[in-house]
């Protein structure tokens, strides 16, 4: 697969990144910390 956007802190306050797996499926991962 390919990383489209590396995981990083974003302006909306979450940790976000996206990738395309070897089957061509797009994945977007968003993590919200409960602090």
mmCIF file of the N, C-alpha and C atoms, coordinates in Angstrom:
data_MODEL
# 
_entry.id   MODEL 
# 
loop_
_atom_site.group_PDB 
_atom_site.id 
_atom_site.type_symbol 
_atom_site.label_atom_id 
_atom_site.label_alt_id 
_atom_site.label_comp_id 
_atom_site.label_asym_id 
_atom_site.label_entity_id 
_atom_site.label_seq_id 
_atom_site.pdbx_PDB_ins_code 
_atom_site.Cartn_x 
_atom_site.Cartn_y 
_atom_site.Cartn_z 
_atom_site.occupancy 
_atom_site.B_iso_or_equiv 
_atom_site.pdbx_formal_charge 
_atom_site.auth_seq_id 
_atom_site.auth_comp_id 
_atom_site.auth_asym_id 
_atom_site.auth_atom_id 
_atom_site.pdbx_PDB_model_num 
ATOM 1   N N  . UNK A 1 1  ? 0.812   -1.189 0.000  1.00 0.00 ? 1  UNK A N  1 
ATOM 2   C CA . UNK A 1 1  ? 0.000   0.000  0.000  1.00 0.00 ? 1  UNK A CA 1 
ATOM 3   C C  . UNK A 1 1  ? 0.854   1.251  0.000  1.00 0.00 ? 1  UNK A C  1 
ATOM 4   N N  . UNK A 1 2  ? 0.183   2.382  -0.074 1.00 0.00 ? 2  UNK A N  1 
ATOM 5   C CA . UNK A 1 2  ? 0.846   3.685  -0.083 1.00 0.00 ? 2  UNK A CA 1 
ATOM 6   C C  . UNK A 1 2  ? 0.239   4.610  0.961  1.00 0.00 ? 2  UNK A C  1 
ATOM 7   N N  . UNK A 1 3  ? 1.101   5.307  1.674  1.00 0.00 ? 3  UNK A N  1 
ATOM 8   C CA . UNK A 1 3  ? 0.649   6.329  2.616  1.00 0.00 ? 3  UNK A CA 1 
ATOM 9   C C  . UNK A 1 3  ? 0.334   7.578  1.810  1.00 0.00 ? 3  UNK A C  1 
ATOM 10  N N  . UNK A 1 4  ? -0.902  8.044  1.903  1.00 0.00 ? 4  UNK A N  1 
ATOM 11  C CA . UNK A 1 4  ? -1.308  9.267  1.213  1.00 0.00 ? 4  UNK A CA 1 
ATOM 12  C C  . UNK A 1 4  ? -1.036  10.492 2.089  1.00 0.00 ? 4  UNK A C  1 
ATOM 13  N N  . UNK A 1 5  ? -1.319  10.345 3.385  1.00 0.00 ? 5  UNK A N  1 
ATOM 14  C CA . UNK A 1 5  ? -1.107  11.431 4.345  1.00 0.00 ? 5  UNK A CA 1 
ATOM 15  C C  . UNK A 1 5  ? -0.625  10.794 5.644  1.00 0.00 ? 5  UNK A C  1 
ATOM 16  N N  . UNK A 1 6  ? 0.626   11.009 6.028  1.00 0.00 ? 6  UNK A N  1 
ATOM 17  C CA . UNK A 1 6  ? 1.138   10.395 7.260  1.00 0.00 ? 6  UNK A CA 1 
ATOM 18  C C  . UNK A 1 6  ? 0.333   10.831 8.491  1.00 0.00 ? 6  UNK A C  1 
ATOM 19  N N  . UNK A 1 7  ? 0.244   9.948  9.476  1.00 0.00 ? 7  UNK A N  1 
ATOM 20  C CA . UNK A 1 7  ? -0.443  10.281 10.720 1.00 0.00 ? 7  UNK A CA 1 
ATOM 21  C C  . UNK A 1 7  ? 0.226   11.495 11.358 1.00 0.00 ? 7  UNK A C  1 
ATOM 22  N N  . UNK A 1 8  ? -0.591  12.473 11.740 1.00 0.00 ? 8  UNK A N  1 
ATOM 23  C CA . UNK A 1 8  ? -0.075  13.705 12.341 1.00 0.00 ? 8  UNK A CA 1 
ATOM 24  C C  . UNK A 1 8  ? -1.199  14.424 13.077 1.00 0.00 ? 8  UNK A C  1 
ATOM 25  N N  . UNK A 1 9  ? -0.822  15.298 14.010 1.00 0.00 ? 9  UNK A N  1 
ATOM 26  C CA . UNK A 1 9  ? -1.803  16.152 14.672 1.00 0.00 ? 9  UNK A CA 1 
ATOM 27  C C  . UNK A 1 9  ? -2.390  17.096 13.636 1.00 0.00 ? 9  UNK A C  1 
ATOM 28  N N  . UNK A 1 10 ? -3.710  17.298 13.698 1.00 0.00 ? 10 UNK A N  1 
ATOM 29  C CA . UNK A 1 10 ? -4.391  18.143 12.727 1.00 0.00 ? 10 UNK A CA 1 
ATOM 30  C C  . UNK A 1 10 ? -4.983  19.374 13.398 1.00 0.00 ? 10 UNK A C  1 
ATOM 31  N N  . UNK A 1 11 ? -5.370  20.351 12.583 1.00 0.00 ? 11 UNK A N  1 
ATOM 32  C CA . UNK A 1 11 ? -5.876  21.620 13.109 1.00 0.00 ? 11 UNK A CA 1 
ATOM 33  C C  . UNK A 1 11 ? -7.189  21.455 13.878 1.00 0.00 ? 11 UNK A C  1 
ATOM 34  N N  . UNK A 1 12 ? -7.941  20.380 13.632 1.00 0.00 ? 12 UNK A N  1 
ATOM 35  C CA . UNK A 1 12 ? -9.199  20.171 14.359 1.00 0.00 ? 12 UNK A CA 1 
ATOM 36  C C  . UNK A 1 12 ? -8.982  19.448 15.689 1.00 0.00 ? 12 UNK A C  1 
ATOM 37  N N  . UNK A 1 13 ? -7.715  19.169 16.032 1.00 0.00 ? 13 UNK A N  1 
ATOM 38  C CA . UNK A 1 13 ? -7.382  18.637 17.345 1.00 0.00 ? 13 UNK A CA 1 
ATOM 39  C C  . UNK A 1 13 ? -7.216  17.130 17.430 1.00 0.00 ? 13 UNK A C  1 
ATOM 40  N N  . UNK A 1 14 ? -7.394  16.414 16.329 1.00 0.00 ? 14 UNK A N  1 
ATOM 41  C CA . UNK A 1 14 ? -7.245  14.964 16.322 1.00 0.00 ? 14 UNK A CA 1 
ATOM 42  C C  . UNK A 1 14 ? -5.955  14.563 15.622 1.00 0.00 ? 14 UNK A C  1 
ATOM 43  N N  . UNK A 1 15 ? -5.668  13.265 15.692 1.00 0.00 ? 15 UNK A N  1 
ATOM 44  C CA . UNK A 1 15 ? -4.514  12.658 15.027 1.00 0.00 ? 15 UNK A CA 1 
ATOM 45  C C  . UNK A 1 15 ? -5.076  11.937 13.807 1.00 0.00 ? 15 UNK A C  1 
ATOM 46  N N  . UNK A 1 16 ? -4.634  12.293 12.600 1.00 0.00 ? 16 UNK A N  1 
ATOM 47  C CA . UNK A 1 16 ? -5.271  11.813 11.376 1.00 0.00 ? 16 UNK A CA 1 
ATOM 48  C C  . UNK A 1 16 ? -4.242  11.438 10.327 1.00 0.00 ? 16 UNK A C  1 
ATOM 49  N N  . UNK A 1 17 ? -4.590  10.435 9.521  1.00 0.00 ? 17 UNK A N  1 
ATOM 50  C CA . UNK A 1 17 ? -3.765  10.037 8.388  1.00 0.00 ? 17 UNK A CA 1 
ATOM 51  C C  . UNK A 1 17 ? -4.598  9.217  7.416  1.00 0.00 ? 17 UNK A C  1 
ATOM 52  N N  . UNK A 1 18 ? -4.084  9.028  6.202  1.00 0.00 ? 18 UNK A N  1 
ATOM 53  C CA . UNK A 1 18 ? -4.802  8.214  5.220  1.00 0.00 ? 18 UNK A CA 1 
ATOM 54  C C  . UNK A 1 18 ? -3.819  7.397  4.396  1.00 0.00 ? 18 UNK A C  1 
ATOM 55  N N  . UNK A 1 19 ? -4.336  6.290  3.856  1.00 0.00 ? 19 UNK A N  1 
ATOM 56  C CA . UNK A 1 19 ? -3.512  5.399  3.045  1.00 0.00 ? 19 UNK A CA 1 
ATOM 57  C C  . UNK A 1 19 ? -4.387  4.659  2.049  1.00 0.00 ? 19 UNK A C  1 
ATOM 58  N N  . UNK A 1 20 ? -3.735  4.031  1.063  1.00 0.00 ? 20 UNK A N  1 
ATOM 59  C CA . UNK A 1 20 ? -4.400  3.149  0.112  1.00 0.00 ? 20 UNK A CA 1 
ATOM 60  C C  . UNK A 1 20 ? -3.740  1.788  0.265  1.00 0.00 ? 20 UNK A C  1 
ATOM 61  N N  . UNK A 1 21 ? -4.549  0.745  0.535  1.00 0.00 ? 21 UNK A N  1 
ATOM 62  C CA . UNK A 1 21 ? -3.962  -0.582 0.721  1.00 0.00 ? 21 UNK A CA 1 
ATOM 63  C C  . UNK A 1 21 ? -3.664  -1.253 -0.621 1.00 0.00 ? 21 UNK A C  1 
ATOM 64  N N  . UNK A 1 22 ? -3.100  -2.444 -0.567 1.00 0.00 ? 22 UNK A N  1 
ATOM 65  C CA . UNK A 1 22 ? -2.669  -3.121 -1.795 1.00 0.00 ? 22 UNK A CA 1 
ATOM 66  C C  . UNK A 1 22 ? -3.829  -3.518 -2.703 1.00 0.00 ? 22 UNK A C  1 
ATOM 67  N N  . UNK A 1 23 ? -5.057  -3.463 -2.198 1.00 0.00 ? 23 UNK A N  1 
ATOM 68  C CA . UNK A 1 23 ? -6.229  -3.782 -3.010 1.00 0.00 ? 23 UNK A CA 1 
ATOM 69  C C  . UNK A 1 23 ? -6.885  -2.531 -3.593 1.00 0.00 ? 23 UNK A C  1 
ATOM 70  N N  . UNK A 1 24 ? -6.301  -1.361 -3.320 1.00 0.00 ? 24 UNK A N  1 
ATOM 71  C CA . UNK A 1 24 ? -6.841  -0.107 -3.832 1.00 0.00 ? 24 UNK A CA 1 
ATOM 72  C C  . UNK A 1 24 ? -7.906  0.519  -2.951 1.00 0.00 ? 24 UNK A C  1 
ATOM 73  N N  . UNK A 1 25 ? -8.060  -0.007 -1.727 1.00 0.00 ? 25 UNK A N  1 
ATOM 74  C CA . UNK A 1 25 ? -9.050  0.535  -0.799 1.00 0.00 ? 25 UNK A CA 1 
ATOM 75  C C  . UNK A 1 25 ? -8.447  1.717  -0.043 1.00 0.00 ? 25 UNK A C  1 
ATOM 76  N N  . UNK A 1 26 ? -9.158  2.846  -0.055 1.00 0.00 ? 26 UNK A N  1 
ATOM 77  C CA . UNK A 1 26 ? -8.715  4.038  0.669  1.00 0.00 ? 26 UNK A CA 1 
ATOM 78  C C  . UNK A 1 26 ? -9.124  3.928  2.135  1.00 0.00 ? 26 UNK A C  1 
ATOM 79  N N  . UNK A 1 27 ? -8.192  4.220  3.028  1.00 0.00 ? 27 UNK A N  1 
ATOM 80  C CA . UNK A 1 27 ? -8.438  4.207  4.465  1.00 0.00 ? 27 UNK A CA 1 
ATOM 81  C C  . UNK A 1 27 ? -8.110  5.578  5.031  1.00 0.00 ? 27 UNK A C  1 
ATOM 82  N N  . UNK A 1 28 ? -9.012  6.096  5.875  1.00 0.00 ? 28 UNK A N  1 
ATOM 83  C CA . UNK A 1 28 ? -8.766  7.324  6.614  1.00 0.00 ? 28 UNK A CA 1 
ATOM 84  C C  . UNK A 1 28 ? -8.898  6.985  8.094  1.00 0.00 ? 28 UNK A C  1 
ATOM 85  N N  . UNK A 1 29 ? -7.857  7.291  8.866  1.00 0.00 ? 29 UNK A N  1 
ATOM 86  C CA . UNK A 1 29 ? -7.830  6.966  10.289 1.00 0.00 ? 29 UNK A CA 1 
ATOM 87  C C  . UNK A 1 29 ? -7.822  8.266  11.077 1.00 0.00 ? 29 UNK A C  1 
ATOM 88  N N  . UNK A 1 30 ? -8.772  8.395  11.995 1.00 0.00 ? 30 UNK A N  1 
ATOM 89  C CA . UNK A 1 30 ? -8.875  9.579  12.836 1.00 0.00 ? 30 UNK A CA 1 
ATOM 90  C C  . UNK A 1 30 ? -8.914  9.124  14.289 1.00 0.00 ? 30 UNK A C  1 
ATOM 91  N N  . UNK A 1 31 ? -8.025  9.667  15.113 1.00 0.00 ? 31 UNK A N  1 
ATOM 92  C CA . UNK A 1 31 ? -7.978  9.319  16.525 1.00 0.00 ? 31 UNK A CA 1 
ATOM 93  C C  . UNK A 1 31 ? -8.220  10.562 17.359 1.00 0.00 ? 31 UNK A C  1 
ATOM 94  N N  . UNK A 1 32 ? -9.222  10.476 18.253 1.00 0.00 ? 32 UNK A N  1 
ATOM 95  C CA . UNK A 1 32 ? -9.517  11.571 19.178 1.00 0.00 ? 32 UNK A CA 1 
ATOM 96  C C  . UNK A 1 32 ? -9.073  11.167 20.569 1.00 0.00 ? 32 UNK A C  1 
ATOM 97  N N  . UNK A 1 33 ? -8.203  11.949 21.162 1.00 0.00 ? 33 UNK A N  1 
ATOM 98  C CA . UNK A 1 33 ? -7.751  11.685 22.525 1.00 0.00 ? 33 UNK A CA 1 
ATOM 99  C C  . UNK A 1 33 ? -8.792  12.210 23.504 1.00 0.00 ? 33 UNK A C  1 
ATOM 100 N N  . UNK A 1 34 ? -9.103  11.417 24.506 1.00 0.00 ? 34 UNK A N  1 
ATOM 101 C CA . UNK A 1 34 ? -10.064 11.833 25.530 1.00 0.00 ? 34 UNK A CA 1 
ATOM 102 C C  . UNK A 1 34 ? -9.318  12.350 26.745 1.00 0.00 ? 34 UNK A C  1 
ATOM 103 N N  . UNK A 1 35 ? -8.720  13.534 26.623 1.00 0.00 ? 35 UNK A N  1 
ATOM 104 C CA . UNK A 1 35 ? -7.928  14.063 27.734 1.00 0.00 ? 35 UNK A CA 1 
ATOM 105 C C  . UNK A 1 35 ? -8.665  15.087 28.550 1.00 0.00 ? 35 UNK A C  1 
# 
